[in-house]
Each structure stands twice: as C-alpha cells, then as structure tokens.
Amino acid sequence: MSPYGSDRSPRRPMRRKLLQALTAGVVLATATGCSYNWKSFPRLGMPYPATEEAPRILSLWQGSWAAALITGILVWGLIMWSVIFHRRSRTKIEVPAQTRYNMPIEALYTVVPLIIVSVLFYFTARDESKLLTLSAKPAHTINVIGFQWSWGFNYVENVDGDAATPKAGVVPKELASLPDRFTKDFPAGAEGVYEKGVPGDRNADTNNPGPTLYLPKGEKVRFILSSNDVIHSFWVVPFLFKQDVIPGHTNVFEVTPNQEGTFVGKCAELCGVDHSRMLFNVKVVSPAEYKAHLKQLAEKGQTGFLPAGIKQTDPARNAEVNKL
C-alpha cells in the first residue's frame, strides 16, 4: 500500500511542525510588538520630520516600501502557488512538463522590472530636483565645515546690524575657497560668528556629545558644506536628509526647520579612525533666541570665520556651474 494513503503518512508530522512554527512566529511577532509605538508605524522606521522639506522624503520612503511590498507579495504568491500546485506528490510525475521559449512570459519578466525601476527613478529624480532647488536669497546662510574629528559652523550673518561692515562685495579670506555663485548671496554686512567643536563637547540640554548648531524655526537656512581634509557627510537625523562634505567640491542645500528642539547629528561617511566621534547637535529655537545666540558668540570673541575648505585656484573653484 502507498505510504501516502496510510495512517502513518509522512506528511502529517511535517504539517504539525509547520503549524507549530507558524504559531511560534505569530506569538513572537505579537509579543515583541507589545511595547511598540504604533503611531510611528506609518513612518516605517523614519523619525518624525522636523523640517518643511522632510515630508517629501518620507513620502518617497513610504512609496518605495509600498512598491517593494506589492512586488514581494506577488513573488511570494507565485512561489507558494508553484510549491502547492506543482508538487511531486500531487502529480505523481517524476519530471513535470517544462516550459521553454515562451515569449510572452520572457517579455513579461523583462518589461515589468524595467517599468518598476523607471517609476522609482522618476519619483526619486523629481523629489531630488525639488529638494536641491536653491532660493534666490535665503534668510540665513551657514557654512558647515567637516574636519577630523569634529565640526565647525560659520554663521554668515550681519550680527552687529551694520550693513557697511565689512565692505560690500568683499569676501573674507577664510571663505575664499567657496565658489562665487554662493558667496554672492551672502547678506550685506555679514561679519559673521563661528562655533568650532571638539569631540569632547556636550550639549547643555541633552548632554549628547559634540558641538551644537543653532537654527531659527520657520526660516529658510542655506547650508554650504566644505571639508578641510577628507570626505565627511552631514546628517541631521530628523531632517531625513544628508549630503556629503567633499574637499574641493562644495555641496549646498536648504531647509526650513519647523519644530523646536534639540536633534542628533552625525557624520555618515567613514572618514577615518575616529569617525564615530564626529557627532554634533542641532538646536532649533525661535528667531529671537537664534539672534541672541549669535550675539553671545560675538561676546565670547568668536567673530569672523573658520577656514572653509582646501585652497583652490579660481578656475577650479568656479568650474562647476550651478544648474539648480
């Protein structure tokens, strides 16, 4: 008698084991989720957005996950369909019928992935173009300098309120390595103040390591990124955005913080032995508190600017054309 029809069918122990494994998986999934904050589930692991631009990034992230999940369900469904309906014990056939040179099927699994990639590319390119668009005159400009092993922040601001100092059109020598297309947008009378961090710095509010960058809530800030040594990466986690800080190349982007608080920042590019110590903080405050902080830096003697980037010849410095 065939073992498949007997009471001692080998499939029954396998089914019991499969049922037990599925039960254990459900218990494990539900038990570990007891303390999960379900309000954050729609963000799929992303922190709560802290700028006006961040929801666009979050939407792209969620859309990519949705596309991946739909594709995964389709692929898993086809795999399970093949396992269940084409198993050997069902057909009793040693080698099932083979399908070769089926042009519709081959065209399908060639065209569909191309369509998926093209759609993802379109939305990514659209959002990237929007996120990297620069305004004509940002409310604030901050030069972020990455160096081994911390960060420097040049606040390009008219701290004393006198538009005649320094002289209009004169770029400070410390910022001479930045391309002209960015320095021409500096505000009049921007004598500036700076903050230079060391790995031992601590934030007074959170005690998190690293220097603290102050930003005004509700006002657009342009970040000009430069490096004095190797490639770093400027990443403020709740901004949902990061950009490389490259020696000899100036990256720029703008954000408008819309949530007050102190946020974590870090270097996201392996830059050497103490890369893990390149931490910083971002404190978003009211515009009045922001101005007060700049005056405090001036009172401490931190006026002027830190050297921004490696020296370059004028042709090299202005070789790249801003097309945004």
Buried (B, 14 or more C-beta within 10 A) or exposed (E): EEEEEEEEEEEEEEEEEEEEEEEEEEEEEEEEEEEEEEEEEEBEEBBEBBBBBBEBBBEBBBBBEEBEEEEEEEEEEEEEEEEEEEEEEEEEEEEEEEEEEEEEEEEEEEEEEEEBEEEBEEBEEEBEEEBBEBEEEBBBBBBBBBBBBBBBBBBBBBBEEEEEEBEEEEBBEBBBBBBEBBBEBBBEBBBBBBBBBEBEBEBEEBEBBBBBBBBBBBBBBBBBBBBBBBBBBBBBBBBBBBBBBBBBBBBBBBBBBBBBBBBBBBBBBEBBEEBEBBBBBBBBBEBEBBBEBBEEBBEEEBBBBBBBBEEBEEEEBEEEEEEE
